[in-house]
Amino acid sequence: MLEISKLDGYYGNSRTLQQVELTVGQSGFLSVLGRNGVGKTTLMRAILGLLDRTEGAIRLDGRDLASEPTHKRAMAGIGYVPQGRGILPRFTVAENLKMGSFARTSDRGKELEDLVFSLFPILKEFLPRAGGNLSGGQQQQLAIARALLTDPKIILFDEPTEGIQPNIVEQIEEAIITLNKDHGITIVLVEQDITFARRASSSFAIMEKGTVMAAGEIGELTEELVHRHMGV
């Protein structure tokens, strides 16, 4: 379970997250929604310890990680697929994947590799290829695979289908659902696609100005809430 309580986040002296309260249960799927610039990416970075400073609690299975450095949060079980993918373009696909193993504390390496290549078989064909020579969609598959190889309890996805060619969007969406439904990995998804959020999620949170304005079970995500807080 991920529990976020009274979380404030800062870039320098600027408070960009304000008293955020969120909970997502074990094997849950939370979609974080909202207009651009309301703090969704900042929240993902705060959970992973990438802001200048935070105040409040960030608990994973009861362990408060708020004072822990990023690498210890990763080792505790938080995987991250950042906006823009964040792969290393001069490293090969194989080398990018190996980066995921550094945070893994289990002995499930072979099992996880098999899962990665079953979800994204093209990566096995491209192991010697530089990451920067992949298409945008293939790079996103690589970023997801790298996060999965950490053996995470939870994966944070920041708009994973943004700018991806349509023929790969569906494959990525189905892979995310599979990781949640079939493998029990908790998902926190920053998303603009309300249709996908409704199809995949068990719960939602809508952000405005760095705080959570509405949250609940996905069935409670009404058109009125979407229009009021997202303008769509």
C-alpha positions as CSV (number, residue, x, y, z in Angstrom):
1,M,0.0,0.0,0.0
2,L,1.2,3.5,-0.8
3,E,0.0,6.2,1.6
4,I,0.7,9.9,1.1
5,S,-0.2,12.2,4.0
6,K,0.0,16.0,4.3
7,L,2.7,16.1,1.6
8,D,4.2,19.5,0.6
9,G,6.8,19.6,-2.1
10,Y,9.3,22.4,-2.9
11,Y,11.4,23.5,-5.8
12,G,13.8,25.9,-4.0
13,N,11.6,28.0,-1.8
14,S,8.5,27.6,-4.1
15,R,5.9,25.2,-2.7
16,T,4.5,23.3,-5.6
17,L,2.6,20.6,-3.7
18,Q,0.2,21.5,-0.9
19,Q,-1.1,19.0,1.7
20,V,-1.5,16.2,-0.8
21,E,-3.5,13.2,0.6
22,L,-3.6,10.0,-1.4
23,T,-3.9,6.2,-0.8
24,V,-3.6,3.3,-3.2
25,G,-4.0,-0.2,-1.9
26,Q,-1.9,-3.2,-2.7
27,S,-2.4,-4.2,-6.4
28,G,-4.5,-1.0,-6.8
29,F,-4.5,1.2,-9.9
30,L,-4.7,5.0,-9.3
31,S,-5.0,7.4,-12.2
32,V,-3.9,11.0,-11.3
33,L,-5.7,13.4,-13.6
34,G,-5.7,17.2,-14.2
35,R,-4.8,19.9,-16.6
36,N,-1.2,20.5,-17.6
37,G,0.9,22.3,-15.0
38,V,-1.2,21.4,-11.9
39,G,1.5,19.3,-10.2
40,K,1.0,15.7,-11.4
41,T,4.6,15.2,-12.5
42,T,5.8,17.0,-9.4
43,L,3.9,14.5,-7.3
44,M,5.6,11.6,-9.1
45,R,9.0,13.2,-8.5
46,A,8.1,13.8,-4.9
47,I,7.3,10.1,-4.3
48,L,10.6,9.1,-5.8
49,G,12.6,11.8,-3.8
50,L,13.5,14.0,-6.8
51,L,12.3,17.3,-5.4
52,D,14.5,19.8,-3.6
53,R,12.5,19.2,-0.4
54,T,9.3,17.6,0.9
55,E,7.4,17.7,4.1
56,G,4.8,15.1,5.1
57,A,4.7,11.3,4.9
58,I,5.2,8.9,2.0
59,R,4.7,5.4,3.2
60,L,5.1,2.1,1.3
61,D,3.7,-0.9,3.1
62,G,4.0,1.1,6.3
63,R,7.6,2.2,5.9
64,D,8.0,6.0,5.7
65,L,10.3,6.8,2.8
66,A,10.0,10.6,3.0
67,S,13.5,11.0,4.4
68,E,15.1,8.3,2.2
69,P,17.3,9.0,-0.8
70,T,16.0,8.1,-4.3
71,H,18.1,4.9,-4.6
72,K,16.7,3.5,-1.4
73,R,13.1,4.3,-2.5
74,A,13.8,2.3,-5.6
75,M,15.3,-0.6,-3.6
76,A,12.2,-0.5,-1.4
77,G,10.0,-1.2,-4.4
78,I,9.2,2.0,-6.3
79,G,9.7,1.8,-10.1
80,Y,9.4,4.9,-12.3
81,V,8.7,5.5,-15.9
82,P,9.2,9.3,-16.4
83,Q,7.6,11.7,-18.8
84,G,9.9,11.7,-21.9
85,R,11.1,8.1,-21.2
86,G,14.5,9.0,-19.7
87,I,16.4,6.2,-21.4
88,L,20.2,6.5,-22.1
89,P,20.4,7.1,-25.8
90,R,24.0,6.1,-26.3
91,F,23.6,2.9,-24.2
92,T,22.4,-0.2,-26.0
93,V,19.0,-1.7,-25.2
94,A,20.8,-4.4,-23.2
95,E,22.7,-1.8,-21.2
96,N,19.6,0.2,-20.5
97,L,17.9,-2.9,-19.2
98,K,20.8,-3.7,-17.0
99,M,20.3,-0.3,-15.3
100,G,17.1,-1.7,-13.9
101,S,18.8,-4.6,-12.2
102,F,20.9,-2.3,-9.9
103,A,17.9,-1.5,-7.7
104,R,16.7,-5.1,-7.5
105,T,17.1,-6.9,-4.2
106,S,15.4,-10.1,-5.2
107,D,16.7,-13.1,-7.2
108,R,13.9,-12.9,-9.9
109,G,16.1,-11.5,-12.7
110,K,15.5,-14.3,-15.2
111,E,11.8,-14.4,-14.4
112,L,11.5,-10.7,-14.9
113,E,13.5,-10.8,-18.1
114,D,11.2,-13.4,-19.5
115,L,8.2,-11.2,-18.6
116,V,9.8,-8.2,-20.3
117,F,10.4,-10.0,-23.5
118,S,6.9,-11.5,-23.5
119,L,5.4,-8.1,-23.1
120,F,7.8,-6.4,-25.6
121,P,9.4,-9.0,-27.9
122,I,10.9,-6.3,-30.1
123,L,13.3,-5.4,-27.3
124,K,14.9,-8.9,-27.5
125,E,15.6,-8.4,-31.2
126,F,17.1,-5.0,-30.5
127,L,19.4,-5.8,-27.6
128,P,22.6,-4.6,-29.3
129,R,21.0,-1.4,-30.7
130,A,21.6,2.0,-29.2
131,G,18.5,3.2,-27.3
132,G,18.6,6.5,-29.2
133,N,18.0,4.6,-32.4
134,L,14.7,3.2,-31.3
135,S,11.4,4.8,-32.2
136,G,9.5,6.8,-29.5
137,G,7.2,3.9,-28.8
138,Q,10.1,1.4,-28.6
139,Q,11.9,3.7,-26.2
140,Q,8.8,3.8,-24.0
141,Q,8.7,0.1,-24.0
142,L,12.3,0.1,-23.0
143,A,11.6,2.5,-20.2
144,I,8.8,0.3,-18.9
145,A,11.0,-2.8,-19.1
146,R,13.8,-1.1,-17.2
147,A,11.4,-0.2,-14.4
148,L,10.0,-3.7,-14.3
149,L,13.5,-5.2,-13.9
150,T,13.8,-3.5,-10.6
151,D,11.1,-6.0,-9.3
152,P,8.9,-3.2,-8.1
153,K,5.9,-3.3,-5.8
154,I,4.6,-0.2,-7.4
155,I,5.3,1.6,-10.7
156,L,4.8,5.3,-11.3
157,F,3.9,6.1,-14.9
158,D,4.0,9.7,-16.1
159,E,1.9,10.0,-19.3
160,P,3.3,6.8,-20.8
161,T,1.5,7.1,-24.2
162,E,2.2,10.8,-24.8
163,G,3.7,11.4,-28.2
164,I,3.7,7.6,-29.0
165,Q,2.7,6.3,-32.4
166,P,-0.9,5.0,-32.4
167,N,0.1,1.4,-33.3
168,I,2.1,1.1,-30.1
169,V,-0.2,3.0,-27.7
170,E,-2.6,0.0,-27.4
171,Q,0.3,-2.4,-26.7
172,I,1.6,-0.1,-24.0
173,E,-1.8,0.3,-22.4
174,E,-2.4,-3.5,-22.4
175,A,1.0,-4.1,-20.9
176,I,0.2,-1.7,-18.0
177,I,-3.1,-3.4,-17.4
178,T,-1.4,-6.8,-17.5
179,L,1.2,-5.8,-14.9
180,N,-1.6,-4.7,-12.6
181,K,-4.2,-7.4,-13.2
182,D,-2.1,-10.5,-13.8
183,H,1.1,-9.7,-11.8
184,G,-0.3,-7.7,-8.9
185,I,1.9,-4.6,-9.4
186,T,0.4,-1.4,-8.0
187,I,0.1,1.3,-10.6
188,V,0.0,5.1,-10.2
189,L,-0.6,6.6,-13.6
190,V,-0.5,10.3,-14.6
191,E,-2.9,10.4,-17.6
192,Q,-4.9,12.7,-19.8
193,D,-6.9,10.0,-21.5
194,I,-10.1,9.7,-19.4
195,T,-11.3,6.7,-21.5
196,F,-8.2,4.7,-20.6
197,A,-8.2,5.8,-17.0
198,R,-11.8,4.6,-16.6
199,R,-11.0,1.3,-18.3
200,A,-7.8,0.5,-16.4
201,S,-8.1,2.2,-13.0
202,S,-9.7,1.2,-9.7
203,S,-9.4,4.8,-8.3
204,F,-8.7,8.3,-9.4
205,A,-7.5,11.7,-8.1
206,I,-7.8,15.0,-9.8
207,M,-5.2,17.7,-9.1
208,E,-5.4,21.5,-9.3
209,K,-2.7,24.0,-8.2
210,G,-0.6,21.3,-6.5
211,T,-3.3,19.7,-4.4
212,V,-5.9,17.0,-4.7
213,M,-9.3,18.5,-5.5
214,A,-11.3,15.3,-5.9
215,A,-10.7,11.6,-5.4
216,G,-12.5,8.3,-5.1
217,E,-13.3,5.0,-6.8
218,I,-13.2,5.1,-10.6
219,G,-17.0,4.7,-10.8
220,E,-17.3,8.1,-9.0
221,L,-15.4,9.9,-11.8
222,T,-18.4,11.7,-13.2
223,E,-18.6,13.9,-16.4
224,E,-19.3,16.8,-14.1
225,L,-16.0,16.3,-12.2
226,V,-14.1,15.9,-15.4
227,H,-15.6,19.1,-16.9
228,R,-15.2,21.1,-13.7
229,H,-11.5,20.3,-13.1
230,M,-10.2,19.4,-16.5
231,G,-12.3,21.4,-18.9
232,V,-13.2,18.5,-21.1
